[in-house]
């Protein structure tokens, strides 16, 4: 199911944060904060985007506490690639 326009706007913010992490212009904690801030803003449009972001945010928290410091960002990017694919598959963002 596709997400509505409002959710697509919030999803673009999430995608920007992911791209910024990949570019090295923000930290893992900053990306996690963007995800945490986006979760309550999503509307229930049947797309499942809020759930996907919630799961990704929980995985980032686990990465921060269970992964060596040098491996955290690559592990997070690997996980966030899955979220990006989910978002891009749900809407034109």
PDB file with one MODEL, atoms N, CA, C and O in Angstrom:
MODEL        1
ATOM      1  N   UNK A   1       0.841  -1.174   0.000  1.00  0.00           N
ATOM      2  CA  UNK A   1       0.000   0.000   0.000  1.00  0.00           C
ATOM      3  C   UNK A   1       0.890   1.241   0.000  1.00  0.00           C
ATOM      4  O   UNK A   1       1.963   1.240   0.603  1.00  0.00           O
ATOM      5  N   UNK A   2       0.455   2.268  -0.657  1.00  0.00           N
ATOM      6  CA  UNK A   2       1.248   3.490  -0.717  1.00  0.00           C
ATOM      7  C   UNK A   2       0.901   4.409   0.447  1.00  0.00           C
ATOM      8  O   UNK A   2      -0.210   4.380   0.977  1.00  0.00           O
ATOM      9  N   UNK A   3       1.879   5.226   0.831  1.00  0.00           N
ATOM     10  CA  UNK A   3       1.636   6.153   1.935  1.00  0.00           C
ATOM     11  C   UNK A   3       1.038   7.451   1.413  1.00  0.00           C
ATOM     12  O   UNK A   3       1.184   7.804   0.243  1.00  0.00           O
ATOM     13  N   UNK A   4       0.358   8.152   2.323  1.00  0.00           N
ATOM     14  CA  UNK A   4      -0.255   9.421   1.931  1.00  0.00           C
ATOM     15  C   UNK A   4       0.809  10.517   1.821  1.00  0.00           C
ATOM     16  O   UNK A   4       1.971  10.313   2.174  1.00  0.00           O
ATOM     17  N   UNK A   5       0.391  11.670   1.328  1.00  0.00           N
ATOM     18  CA  UNK A   5       1.324  12.773   1.067  1.00  0.00           C
ATOM     19  C   UNK A   5       2.002  13.268   2.343  1.00  0.00           C
ATOM     20  O   UNK A   5       3.196  13.570   2.333  1.00  0.00           O
ATOM     21  N   UNK A   6       1.251  13.353   3.437  1.00  0.00           N
ATOM     22  CA  UNK A   6       1.840  13.812   4.698  1.00  0.00           C
ATOM     23  C   UNK A   6       2.946  12.855   5.143  1.00  0.00           C
ATOM     24  O   UNK A   6       4.042  13.288   5.496  1.00  0.00           O
ATOM     25  N   UNK A   7       2.656  11.558   5.124  1.00  0.00           N
ATOM     26  CA  UNK A   7       3.663  10.577   5.518  1.00  0.00           C
ATOM     27  C   UNK A   7       4.866  10.610   4.583  1.00  0.00           C
ATOM     28  O   UNK A   7       5.997  10.399   5.020  1.00  0.00           O
ATOM     29  N   UNK A   8       4.630  10.870   3.310  1.00  0.00           N
ATOM     30  CA  UNK A   8       5.739  10.973   2.358  1.00  0.00           C
ATOM     31  C   UNK A   8       6.648  12.141   2.716  1.00  0.00           C
ATOM     32  O   UNK A   8       7.865  12.055   2.549  1.00  0.00           O
ATOM     33  N   UNK A   9       6.063  13.232   3.207  1.00  0.00           N
ATOM     34  CA  UNK A   9       6.860  14.383   3.629  1.00  0.00           C
ATOM     35  C   UNK A   9       7.736  14.021   4.823  1.00  0.00           C
ATOM     36  O   UNK A   9       8.920  14.358   4.852  1.00  0.00           O
ATOM     37  N   UNK A  10       7.162  13.340   5.801  1.00  0.00           N
ATOM     38  CA  UNK A  10       7.933  12.913   6.973  1.00  0.00           C
ATOM     39  C   UNK A  10       8.998  11.902   6.544  1.00  0.00           C
ATOM     40  O   UNK A  10      10.126  11.941   7.036  1.00  0.00           O
ATOM     41  N   UNK A  11       8.646  11.009   5.641  1.00  0.00           N
ATOM     42  CA  UNK A  11       9.594  10.002   5.159  1.00  0.00           C
ATOM     43  C   UNK A  11      10.781  10.644   4.450  1.00  0.00           C
ATOM     44  O   UNK A  11      11.901  10.141   4.541  1.00  0.00           O
ATOM     45  N   UNK A  12      10.549  11.747   3.748  1.00  0.00           N
ATOM     46  CA  UNK A  12      11.664  12.453   3.093  1.00  0.00           C
ATOM     47  C   UNK A  12      12.676  12.944   4.120  1.00  0.00           C
ATOM     48  O   UNK A  12      13.879  12.929   3.859  1.00  0.00           O
ATOM     49  N   UNK A  13      12.200  13.381   5.289  1.00  0.00           N
ATOM     50  CA  UNK A  13      13.106  13.802   6.360  1.00  0.00           C
ATOM     51  C   UNK A  13      13.964  12.625   6.822  1.00  0.00           C
ATOM     52  O   UNK A  13      15.158  12.780   7.078  1.00  0.00           O
ATOM     53  N   UNK A  14      13.349  11.459   6.926  1.00  0.00           N
ATOM     54  CA  UNK A  14      14.081  10.253   7.322  1.00  0.00           C
ATOM     55  C   UNK A  14      15.126   9.910   6.263  1.00  0.00           C
ATOM     56  O   UNK A  14      16.269   9.598   6.598  1.00  0.00           O
ATOM     57  N   UNK A  15      14.743   9.964   4.996  1.00  0.00           N
ATOM     58  CA  UNK A  15      15.686   9.661   3.914  1.00  0.00           C
ATOM     59  C   UNK A  15      16.847  10.653   3.888  1.00  0.00           C
ATOM     60  O   UNK A  15      17.983  10.272   3.603  1.00  0.00           O
ATOM     61  N   UNK A  16      16.570  11.909   4.182  1.00  0.00           N
ATOM     62  CA  UNK A  16      17.630  12.917   4.241  1.00  0.00           C
ATOM     63  C   UNK A  16      18.607  12.594   5.357  1.00  0.00           C
ATOM     64  O   UNK A  16      19.819  12.717   5.176  1.00  0.00           O
ATOM     65  N   UNK A  17      18.096  12.182   6.506  1.00  0.00           N
ATOM     66  CA  UNK A  17      18.965  11.823   7.628  1.00  0.00           C
ATOM     67  C   UNK A  17      19.841  10.621   7.276  1.00  0.00           C
ATOM     68  O   UNK A  17      21.019  10.586   7.631  1.00  0.00           O
ATOM     69  N   UNK A  18      19.274   9.646   6.586  1.00  0.00           N
ATOM     70  CA  UNK A  18      20.050   8.474   6.171  1.00  0.00           C
ATOM     71  C   UNK A  18      21.165   8.898   5.219  1.00  0.00           C
ATOM     72  O   UNK A  18      22.308   8.463   5.359  1.00  0.00           O
ATOM     73  N   UNK A  19      20.831   9.743   4.260  1.00  0.00           N
ATOM     74  CA  UNK A  19      21.839  10.228   3.308  1.00  0.00           C
ATOM     75  C   UNK A  19      22.926  11.028   4.020  1.00  0.00           C
ATOM     76  O   UNK A  19      24.102  10.928   3.670  1.00  0.00           O
ATOM     77  N   UNK A  20      22.537  11.820   5.015  1.00  0.00           N
ATOM     78  CA  UNK A  20      23.518  12.600   5.775  1.00  0.00           C
ATOM     79  C   UNK A  20      24.467  11.691   6.558  1.00  0.00           C
ATOM     80  O   UNK A  20      25.659  11.981   6.659  1.00  0.00           O
ATOM     81  N   UNK A  21      23.948  10.601   7.107  1.00  0.00           N
ATOM     82  CA  UNK A  21      24.811   9.650   7.813  1.00  0.00           C
ATOM     83  C   UNK A  21      25.802   9.030   6.839  1.00  0.00           C
ATOM     84  O   UNK A  21      26.987   8.903   7.150  1.00  0.00           O
ATOM     85  N   UNK A  22      25.327   8.648   5.676  1.00  0.00           N
ATOM     86  CA  UNK A  22      26.207   8.061   4.667  1.00  0.00           C
ATOM     87  C   UNK A  22      27.279   9.045   4.220  1.00  0.00           C
ATOM     88  O   UNK A  22      28.412   8.653   3.940  1.00  0.00           O
ATOM     89  N   UNK A  23      26.920  10.319   4.156  1.00  0.00           N
ATOM     90  CA  UNK A  23      27.870  11.351   3.724  1.00  0.00           C
ATOM     91  C   UNK A  23      28.802  11.787   4.849  1.00  0.00           C
ATOM     92  O   UNK A  23      29.771  12.510   4.615  1.00  0.00           O
ATOM     93  N   UNK A  24      28.508  11.349   6.062  1.00  0.00           N
ATOM     94  CA  UNK A  24      29.344  11.720   7.201  1.00  0.00           C
ATOM     95  C   UNK A  24      29.054  13.099   7.755  1.00  0.00           C
ATOM     96  O   UNK A  24      29.869  13.653   8.493  1.00  0.00           O
ATOM     97  N   UNK A  25      27.898  13.666   7.409  1.00  0.00           N
ATOM     98  CA  UNK A  25      27.568  15.004   7.888  1.00  0.00           C
ATOM     99  C   UNK A  25      26.687  15.001   9.132  1.00  0.00           C
ATOM    100  O   UNK A  25      26.324  16.065   9.634  1.00  0.00           O
ATOM    101  N   UNK A  26      26.340  13.822   9.632  1.00  0.00           N
ATOM    102  CA  UNK A  26      25.625  13.726  10.902  1.00  0.00           C
ATOM    103  C   UNK A  26      26.037  12.431  11.591  1.00  0.00           C
ATOM    104  O   UNK A  26      26.664  11.559  10.990  1.00  0.00           O
ATOM    105  N   UNK A  27      25.675  12.327  12.841  1.00  0.00           N
ATOM    106  CA  UNK A  27      26.067  11.172  13.646  1.00  0.00           C
ATOM    107  C   UNK A  27      24.941  10.146  13.701  1.00  0.00           C
ATOM    108  O   UNK A  27      23.804  10.415  13.313  1.00  0.00           O
ATOM    109  N   UNK A  28      25.289   8.984  14.188  1.00  0.00           N
ATOM    110  CA  UNK A  28      24.301   7.930  14.376  1.00  0.00           C
ATOM    111  C   UNK A  28      23.229   8.384  15.365  1.00  0.00           C
ATOM    112  O   UNK A  28      22.047   8.105  15.168  1.00  0.00           O
ATOM    113  N   UNK A  29      23.633   9.078  16.421  1.00  0.00           N
ATOM    114  CA  UNK A  29      22.672   9.582  17.409  1.00  0.00           C
ATOM    115  C   UNK A  29      21.705  10.582  16.783  1.00  0.00           C
ATOM    116  O   UNK A  29      20.523  10.598  17.126  1.00  0.00           O
ATOM    117  N   UNK A  30      22.194  11.412  15.871  1.00  0.00           N
ATOM    118  CA  UNK A  30      21.323  12.381  15.203  1.00  0.00           C
ATOM    119  C   UNK A  30      20.308  11.684  14.301  1.00  0.00           C
ATOM    120  O   UNK A  30      19.150  12.096  14.238  1.00  0.00           O
ATOM    121  N   UNK A  31      20.731  10.644  13.613  1.00  0.00           N
ATOM    122  CA  UNK A  31      19.799   9.884  12.771  1.00  0.00           C
ATOM    123  C   UNK A  31      18.756   9.208  13.647  1.00  0.00           C
ATOM    124  O   UNK A  31      17.570   9.203  13.320  1.00  0.00           O
ATOM    125  N   UNK A  32      19.197   8.643  14.749  1.00  0.00           N
ATOM    126  CA  UNK A  32      18.265   7.992  15.661  1.00  0.00           C
ATOM    127  C   UNK A  32      17.245   9.003  16.189  1.00  0.00           C
ATOM    128  O   UNK A  32      16.068   8.673  16.334  1.00  0.00           O
ATOM    129  N   UNK A  33      17.680  10.219  16.476  1.00  0.00           N
ATOM    130  CA  UNK A  33      16.763  11.260  16.943  1.00  0.00           C
ATOM    131  C   UNK A  33      15.737  11.618  15.868  1.00  0.00           C
ATOM    132  O   UNK A  33      14.569  11.854  16.180  1.00  0.00           O
ATOM    133  N   UNK A  34      16.162  11.660  14.616  1.00  0.00           N
ATOM    134  CA  UNK A  34      15.226  11.933  13.517  1.00  0.00           C
ATOM    135  C   UNK A  34      14.187  10.819  13.438  1.00  0.00           C
ATOM    136  O   UNK A  34      12.996  11.091  13.290  1.00  0.00           O
ATOM    137  N   UNK A  35      14.628   9.572  13.536  1.00  0.00           N
ATOM    138  CA  UNK A  35      13.695   8.454  13.491  1.00  0.00           C
ATOM    139  C   UNK A  35      12.729   8.510  14.665  1.00  0.00           C
ATOM    140  O   UNK A  35      11.527   8.311  14.488  1.00  0.00           O
ATOM    141  N   UNK A  36      13.241   8.780  15.865  1.00  0.00           N
ATOM    142  CA  UNK A  36      12.381   8.866  17.045  1.00  0.00           C
ATOM    143  C   UNK A  36      11.359   9.984  16.902  1.00  0.00           C
ATOM    144  O   UNK A  36      10.208   9.833  17.311  1.00  0.00           O
ATOM    145  N   UNK A  37      11.774  11.099  16.325  1.00  0.00           N
ATOM    146  CA  UNK A  37      10.857  12.215  16.127  1.00  0.00           C
ATOM    147  C   UNK A  37       9.819  11.957  15.051  1.00  0.00           C
ATOM    148  O   UNK A  37       8.717  12.504  15.102  1.00  0.00           O
ATOM    149  N   UNK A  38      10.164  11.134  14.085  1.00  0.00           N
ATOM    150  CA  UNK A  38       9.244  10.857  12.981  1.00  0.00           C
ATOM    151  C   UNK A  38       8.145   9.875  13.374  1.00  0.00           C
ATOM    152  O   UNK A  38       7.021   9.976  12.882  1.00  0.00           O
ATOM    153  N   UNK A  39       8.454   8.941  14.243  1.00  0.00           N
ATOM    154  CA  UNK A  39       7.502   7.865  14.569  1.00  0.00           C
ATOM    155  C   UNK A  39       6.134   8.395  14.993  1.00  0.00           C
ATOM    156  O   UNK A  39       5.128   7.969  14.425  1.00  0.00           O
ATOM    157  N   UNK A  40       6.049   9.307  15.967  1.00  0.00           N
ATOM    158  CA  UNK A  40       4.702   9.761  16.372  1.00  0.00           C
ATOM    159  C   UNK A  40       4.030  10.680  15.353  1.00  0.00           C
ATOM    160  O   UNK A  40       2.829  10.933  15.450  1.00  0.00           O
ATOM    161  N   UNK A  41       4.772  11.172  14.398  1.00  0.00           N
ATOM    162  CA  UNK A  41       4.209  12.084  13.396  1.00  0.00           C
ATOM    163  C   UNK A  41       3.524  11.354  12.247  1.00  0.00           C
ATOM    164  O   UNK A  41       2.700  11.943  11.548  1.00  0.00           O
ATOM    165  N   UNK A  42       3.850  10.088  12.042  1.00  0.00           N
ATOM    166  CA  UNK A  42       3.235   9.349  10.939  1.00  0.00           C
ATOM    167  C   UNK A  42       1.753   9.121  11.206  1.00  0.00           C
ATOM    168  O   UNK A  42       1.349   8.809  12.326  1.00  0.00           O
ATOM    169  N   UNK A  43       0.956   9.281  10.164  1.00  0.00           N
ATOM    170  CA  UNK A  43      -0.469   8.978  10.227  1.00  0.00           C
ATOM    171  C   UNK A  43      -0.671   7.507   9.885  1.00  0.00           C
ATOM    172  O   UNK A  43       0.125   6.918   9.155  1.00  0.00           O
ATOM    173  N   UNK A  44      -1.737   6.920  10.414  1.00  0.00           N
ATOM    174  CA  UNK A  44      -2.054   5.528  10.118  1.00  0.00           C
ATOM    175  C   UNK A  44      -2.761   5.467   8.768  1.00  0.00           C
ATOM    176  O   UNK A  44      -3.985   5.565   8.680  1.00  0.00           O
ATOM    177  N   UNK A  45      -1.958   5.304   7.724  1.00  0.00           N
ATOM    178  CA  UNK A  45      -2.521   5.264   6.370  1.00  0.00           C
ATOM    179  C   UNK A  45      -2.500   3.858   5.777  1.00  0.00           C
ATOM    180  O   UNK A  45      -2.815   3.667   4.602  1.00  0.00           O
ATOM    181  N   UNK A  46      -2.131   2.889   6.585  1.00  0.00           N
ATOM    182  CA  UNK A  46      -2.095   1.511   6.112  1.00  0.00           C
ATOM    183  C   UNK A  46      -0.814   1.121   5.415  1.00  0.00           C
ATOM    184  O   UNK A  46      -0.667  -0.024   4.987  1.00  0.00           O
ATOM    185  N   UNK A  47       0.127   2.059   5.291  1.00  0.00           N
ATOM    186  CA  UNK A  47       1.374   1.757   4.581  1.00  0.00           C
ATOM    187  C   UNK A  47       2.373   0.998   5.448  1.00  0.00           C
ATOM    188  O   UNK A  47       3.273   0.342   4.923  1.00  0.00           O
ATOM    189  N   UNK A  48       2.225   1.080   6.763  1.00  0.00           N
ATOM    190  CA  UNK A  48       3.158   0.406   7.658  1.00  0.00           C
ATOM    191  C   UNK A  48       4.460   1.150   7.863  1.00  0.00           C
ATOM    192  O   UNK A  48       5.400   0.600   8.438  1.00  0.00           O
ATOM    193  N   UNK A  49       4.535   2.392   7.405  1.00  0.00           N
ATOM    194  CA  UNK A  49       5.779   3.146   7.492  1.00  0.00           C
ATOM    195  C   UNK A  49       6.183   3.407   8.936  1.00  0.00           C
ATOM    196  O   UNK A  49       7.367   3.330   9.264  1.00  0.00           O
ATOM    197  N   UNK A  50       5.227   3.715   9.806  1.00  0.00           N
ATOM    198  CA  UNK A  50       5.561   3.981  11.210  1.00  0.00           C
ATOM    199  C   UNK A  50       6.192   2.751  11.848  1.00  0.00           C
ATOM    200  O   UNK A  50       7.159   2.866  12.601  1.00  0.00           O
ATOM    201  N   UNK A  51       5.655   1.593  11.555  1.00  0.00           N
ATOM    202  CA  UNK A  51       6.202   0.350  12.095  1.00  0.00           C
ATOM    203  C   UNK A  51       7.605   0.090  11.569  1.00  0.00           C
ATOM    204  O   UNK A  51       8.484  -0.326  12.324  1.00  0.00           O
ATOM    205  N   UNK A  52       7.822   0.330  10.289  1.00  0.00           N
ATOM    206  CA  UNK A  52       9.147   0.115   9.695  1.00  0.00           C
ATOM    207  C   UNK A  52      10.181   1.041  10.320  1.00  0.00           C
ATOM    208  O   UNK A  52      11.304   0.621  10.601  1.00  0.00           O
ATOM    209  N   UNK A  53       9.807   2.301  10.539  1.00  0.00           N
ATOM    210  CA  UNK A  53      10.734   3.258  11.151  1.00  0.00           C
ATOM    211  C   UNK A  53      10.980   2.884  12.607  1.00  0.00           C
ATOM    212  O   UNK A  53      12.111   2.969  13.084  1.00  0.00           O
ATOM    213  N   UNK A  54       9.941   2.473  13.313  1.00  0.00           N
ATOM    214  CA  UNK A  54      10.081   2.060  14.716  1.00  0.00           C
ATOM    215  C   UNK A  54      11.048   0.882  14.838  1.00  0.00           C
ATOM    216  O   UNK A  54      11.910   0.874  15.716  1.00  0.00           O
ATOM    217  N   UNK A  55      10.910  -0.093  13.976  1.00  0.00           N
ATOM    218  CA  UNK A  55      11.804  -1.253  14.012  1.00  0.00           C
ATOM    219  C   UNK A  55      13.241  -0.860  13.686  1.00  0.00           C
ATOM    220  O   UNK A  55      14.177  -1.350  14.318  1.00  0.00           O
ATOM    221  N   UNK A  56      13.420   0.013  12.712  1.00  0.00           N
ATOM    222  CA  UNK A  56      14.766   0.467  12.354  1.00  0.00           C
ATOM    223  C   UNK A  56      15.398   1.235  13.505  1.00  0.00           C
ATOM    224  O   UNK A  56      16.585   1.070  13.786  1.00  0.00           O
ATOM    225  N   UNK A  57      14.608   2.077  14.175  1.00  0.00           N
ATOM    226  CA  UNK A  57      15.128   2.845  15.308  1.00  0.00           C
ATOM    227  C   UNK A  57      15.558   1.914  16.431  1.00  0.00           C
ATOM    228  O   UNK A  57      16.601   2.127  17.049  1.00  0.00           O
ATOM    229  N   UNK A  58      14.770   0.893  16.697  1.00  0.00           N
ATOM    230  CA  UNK A  58      15.134  -0.080  17.730  1.00  0.00           C
ATOM    231  C   UNK A  58      16.414  -0.816  17.347  1.00  0.00           C
ATOM    232  O   UNK A  58      17.258  -1.085  18.202  1.00  0.00           O
ATOM    233  N   UNK A  59      16.557  -1.135  16.086  1.00  0.00           N
ATOM    234  CA  UNK A  59      17.777  -1.801  15.628  1.00  0.00           C
ATOM    235  C   UNK A  59      18.991  -0.889  15.763  1.00  0.00           C
ATOM    236  O   UNK A  59      20.080  -1.361  16.088  1.00  0.00           O
ATOM    237  N   UNK A  60      18.822   0.412  15.518  1.00  0.00           N
ATOM    238  CA  UNK A  60      19.937   1.351  15.695  1.00  0.00           C
ATOM    239  C   UNK A  60      20.365   1.402  17.154  1.00  0.00           C
ATOM    240  O   UNK A  60      21.556   1.466  17.460  1.00  0.00           O
ATOM    241  N   UNK A  61      19.393   1.374  18.046  1.00  0.00           N
ATOM    242  CA  UNK A  61      19.723   1.370  19.476  1.00  0.00           C
ATOM    243  C   UNK A  61      20.526   0.118  19.826  1.00  0.00           C
ATOM    244  O   UNK A  61      21.515   0.192  20.555  1.00  0.00           O
ATOM    245  N   UNK A  62      20.102  -1.016  19.311  1.00  0.00           N
ATOM    246  CA  UNK A  62      20.834  -2.254  19.563  1.00  0.00           C
ATOM    247  C   UNK A  62      22.245  -2.176  18.986  1.00  0.00           C
ATOM    248  O   UNK A  62      23.199  -2.621  19.623  1.00  0.00           O
ATOM    249  N   UNK A  63      22.382  -1.623  17.802  1.00  0.00           N
ATOM    250  CA  UNK A  63      23.704  -1.469  17.181  1.00  0.00           C
ATOM    251  C   UNK A  63      24.605  -0.622  18.063  1.00  0.00           C
ATOM    252  O   UNK A  63      25.780  -0.945  18.241  1.00  0.00           O
ATOM    253  N   UNK A  64      24.066   0.462  18.618  1.00  0.00           N
ATOM    254  CA  UNK A  64      24.874   1.339  19.460  1.00  0.00           C
ATOM    255  C   UNK A  64      25.396   0.631  20.705  1.00  0.00           C
ATOM    256  O   UNK A  64      26.495   0.926  21.173  1.00  0.00           O
ATOM    257  N   UNK A  65      24.617  -0.299  21.242  1.00  0.00           N
ATOM    258  CA  UNK A  65      25.003  -0.936  22.492  1.00  0.00           C
ATOM    259  C   UNK A  65      25.680  -2.288  22.327  1.00  0.00           C
ATOM    260  O   UNK A  65      26.234  -2.813  23.293  1.00  0.00           O
ATOM    261  N   UNK A  66      25.651  -2.863  21.137  1.00  0.00           N
ATOM    262  CA  UNK A  66      26.211  -4.207  20.978  1.00  0.00           C
ATOM    263  C   UNK A  66      27.308  -4.305  19.932  1.00  0.00           C
ATOM    264  O   UNK A  66      27.852  -5.386  19.703  1.00  0.00           O
ATOM    265  N   UNK A  67      27.640  -3.186  19.296  1.00  0.00           N
ATOM    266  CA  UNK A  67      28.613  -3.214  18.210  1.00  0.00           C
ATOM    267  C   UNK A  67      29.806  -2.349  18.576  1.00  0.00           C
ATOM    268  O   UNK A  67      29.652  -1.305  19.209  1.00  0.00           O
ATOM    269  N   UNK A  68      30.990  -2.781  18.181  1.00  0.00           N
ATOM    270  CA  UNK A  68      32.188  -1.988  18.419  1.00  0.00           C
ATOM    271  C   UNK A  68      32.041  -0.621  17.768  1.00  0.00           C
ATOM    272  O   UNK A  68      31.407  -0.489  16.721  1.00  0.00           O
ATOM    273  N   UNK A  69      32.622   0.389  18.387  1.00  0.00           N
ATOM    274  CA  UNK A  69      32.458   1.772  17.941  1.00  0.00           C
ATOM    275  C   UNK A  69      32.792   1.959  16.464  1.00  0.00           C
ATOM    276  O   UNK A  69      32.049   2.628  15.745  1.00  0.00           O
ATOM    277  N   UNK A  70      33.894   1.379  16.005  1.00  0.00           N
ATOM    278  CA  UNK A  70      34.304   1.539  14.605  1.00  0.00           C
ATOM    279  C   UNK A  70      33.346   0.872  13.620  1.00  0.00           C
ATOM    280  O   UNK A  70      33.340   1.201  12.434  1.00  0.00           O
ATOM    281  N   UNK A  71      32.548  -0.053  14.106  1.00  0.00           N
ATOM    282  CA  UNK A  71      31.644  -0.795  13.231  1.00  0.00           C
ATOM    283  C   UNK A  71      30.207  -0.295  13.279  1.00  0.00           C
ATOM    284  O   UNK A  71      29.359  -0.785  12.533  1.00  0.00           O
ATOM    285  N   UNK A  72      29.919   0.677  14.150  1.00  0.00           N
ATOM    286  CA  UNK A  72      28.537   1.119  14.337  1.00  0.00           C
ATOM    287  C   UNK A  72      27.944   1.780  13.100  1.00  0.00           C
ATOM    288  O   UNK A  72      26.846   1.419  12.674  1.00  0.00           O
ATOM    289  N   UNK A  73      28.649   2.735  12.521  1.00  0.00           N
ATOM    290  CA  UNK A  73      28.083   3.448  11.370  1.00  0.00           C
ATOM    291  C   UNK A  73      27.889   2.512  10.173  1.00  0.00           C
ATOM    292  O   UNK A  73      26.819   2.537   9.565  1.00  0.00           O
ATOM    293  N   UNK A  74      28.880   1.688   9.811  1.00  0.00           N
ATOM    294  CA  UNK A  74      28.621   0.761   8.698  1.00  0.00           C
ATOM    295  C   UNK A  74      27.446  -0.188   8.975  1.00  0.00           C
ATOM    296  O   UNK A  74      26.659  -0.482   8.076  1.00  0.00           O
ATOM    297  N   UNK A  75      27.331  -0.662  10.214  1.00  0.00           N
ATOM    298  CA  UNK A  75      26.212  -1.542  10.559  1.00  0.00           C
ATOM    299  C   UNK A  75      24.888  -0.792  10.471  1.00  0.00           C
ATOM    300  O   UNK A  75      23.889  -1.340  10.006  1.00  0.00           O
ATOM    301  N   UNK A  76      24.882   0.453  10.917  1.00  0.00           N
ATOM    302  CA  UNK A  76      23.663   1.259  10.854  1.00  0.00           C
ATOM    303  C   UNK A  76      23.269   1.536   9.406  1.00  0.00           C
ATOM    304  O   UNK A  76      22.094   1.439   9.052  1.00  0.00           O
ATOM    305  N   UNK A  77      24.235   1.875   8.582  1.00  0.00           N
ATOM    306  CA  UNK A  77      23.942   2.137   7.170  1.00  0.00           C
ATOM    307  C   UNK A  77      23.379   0.887   6.502  1.00  0.00           C
ATOM    308  O   UNK A  77      22.444   0.971   5.706  1.00  0.00           O
ATOM    309  N   UNK A  78      23.945  -0.264   6.824  1.00  0.00           N
ATOM    310  CA  UNK A  78      23.443  -1.523   6.279  1.00  0.00           C
ATOM    311  C   UNK A  78      21.978  -1.711   6.667  1.00  0.00           C
ATOM    312  O   UNK A  78      21.159  -2.095   5.832  1.00  0.00           O
ATOM    313  N   UNK A  79      21.646  -1.442   7.931  1.00  0.00           N
ATOM    314  CA  UNK A  79      20.262  -1.599   8.398  1.00  0.00           C
ATOM    315  C   UNK A  79      19.348  -0.543   7.772  1.00  0.00           C
ATOM    316  O   UNK A  79      18.213  -0.838   7.396  1.00  0.00           O
ATOM    317  N   UNK A  80      19.847   0.676   7.665  1.00  0.00           N
ATOM    318  CA  UNK A  80      19.028   1.761   7.130  1.00  0.00           C
ATOM    319  C   UNK A  80      18.777   1.622   5.630  1.00  0.00           C
ATOM    320  O   UNK A  80      17.815   2.185   5.109  1.00  0.00           O
ATOM    321  N   UNK A  81      19.637   0.875   4.932  1.00  0.00           N
ATOM    322  CA  UNK A  81      19.379   0.587   3.515  1.00  0.00           C
ATOM    323  C   UNK A  81      18.059  -0.161   3.355  1.00  0.00           C
ATOM    324  O   UNK A  81      17.313   0.072   2.404  1.00  0.00           O
ATOM    325  N   UNK A  82      17.782  -1.056   4.291  1.00  0.00           N
ATOM    326  CA  UNK A  82      16.523  -1.801   4.270  1.00  0.00           C
ATOM    327  C   UNK A  82      15.339  -0.854   4.488  1.00  0.00           C
ATOM    328  O   UNK A  82      14.310  -0.965   3.822  1.00  0.00           O
ATOM    329  N   UNK A  83      15.502   0.075   5.429  1.00  0.00           N
ATOM    330  CA  UNK A  83      14.439   1.054   5.671  1.00  0.00           C
ATOM    331  C   UNK A  83      14.234   1.934   4.445  1.00  0.00           C
ATOM    332  O   UNK A  83      13.098   2.203   4.054  1.00  0.00           O
ATOM    333  N   UNK A  84      15.324   2.379   3.840  1.00  0.00           N
ATOM    334  CA  UNK A  84      15.219   3.223   2.641  1.00  0.00           C
ATOM    335  C   UNK A  84      14.446   2.485   1.545  1.00  0.00           C
ATOM    336  O   UNK A  84      13.570   3.068   0.906  1.00  0.00           O
ATOM    337  N   UNK A  85      14.760   1.220   1.326  1.00  0.00           N
ATOM    338  CA  UNK A  85      14.063   0.435   0.302  1.00  0.00           C
ATOM    339  C   UNK A  85      12.576   0.329   0.620  1.00  0.00           C
ATOM    340  O   UNK A  85      11.734   0.396  -0.275  1.00  0.00           O
ATOM    341  N   UNK A  86      12.263   0.163   1.888  1.00  0.00           N
ATOM    342  CA  UNK A  86      10.866   0.078   2.304  1.00  0.00           C
ATOM    343  C   UNK A  86      10.134   1.391   2.048  1.00  0.00           C
ATOM    344  O   UNK A  86       9.004   1.398   1.560  1.00  0.00           O
ATOM    345  N   UNK A  87      10.790   2.501   2.381  1.00  0.00           N
ATOM    346  CA  UNK A  87      10.183   3.817   2.155  1.00  0.00           C
ATOM    347  C   UNK A  87      10.010   4.076   0.666  1.00  0.00           C
ATOM    348  O   UNK A  87       8.940   4.494   0.223  1.00  0.00           O
ATOM    349  N   UNK A  88      11.054   3.829  -0.098  1.00  0.00           N
ATOM    350  CA  UNK A  88      10.990   4.095  -1.534  1.00  0.00           C
ATOM    351  C   UNK A  88       9.987   3.194  -2.236  1.00  0.00           C
ATOM    352  O   UNK A  88       9.443   3.562  -3.277  1.00  0.00           O
ATOM    353  N   UNK A  89       9.740   2.022  -1.678  1.00  0.00           N
ATOM    354  CA  UNK A  89       8.755   1.124  -2.256  1.00  0.00           C
ATOM    355  C   UNK A  89       7.322   1.498  -1.927  1.00  0.00           C
ATOM    356  O   UNK A  89       6.383   0.992  -2.541  1.00  0.00           O
ATOM    357  N   UNK A  90       7.156   2.397  -0.945  1.00  0.00           N
ATOM    358  CA  UNK A  90       5.812   2.774  -0.501  1.00  0.00           C
ATOM    359  C   UNK A  90       5.305   4.079  -1.083  1.00  0.00           C
ATOM    360  O   UNK A  90       4.103   4.343  -1.057  1.00  0.00           O
ATOM    361  N   UNK A  91       6.211   4.905  -1.614  1.00  0.00           N
ATOM    362  CA  UNK A  91       5.763   6.220  -2.099  1.00  0.00           C
ATOM    363  C   UNK A  91       6.793   6.826  -3.024  1.00  0.00           C
ATOM    364  O   UNK A  91       7.934   6.372  -3.103  1.00  0.00           O
ATOM    365  N   UNK A  92       6.371   7.846  -3.709  1.00  0.00           N
ATOM    366  CA  UNK A  92       7.288   8.663  -4.500  1.00  0.00           C
ATOM    367  C   UNK A  92       7.838   9.740  -3.587  1.00  0.00           C
ATOM    368  O   UNK A  92       7.213  10.785  -3.404  1.00  0.00           O
ATOM    369  N   UNK A  93       9.005   9.489  -3.012  1.00  0.00           N
ATOM    370  CA  UNK A  93       9.622  10.467  -2.104  1.00  0.00           C
ATOM    371  C   UNK A  93      10.897  10.982  -2.687  1.00  0.00           C
ATOM    372  O   UNK A  93      11.565  11.814  -2.073  1.00  0.00           O
TER     373      UNK A  93
ENDMDL
END
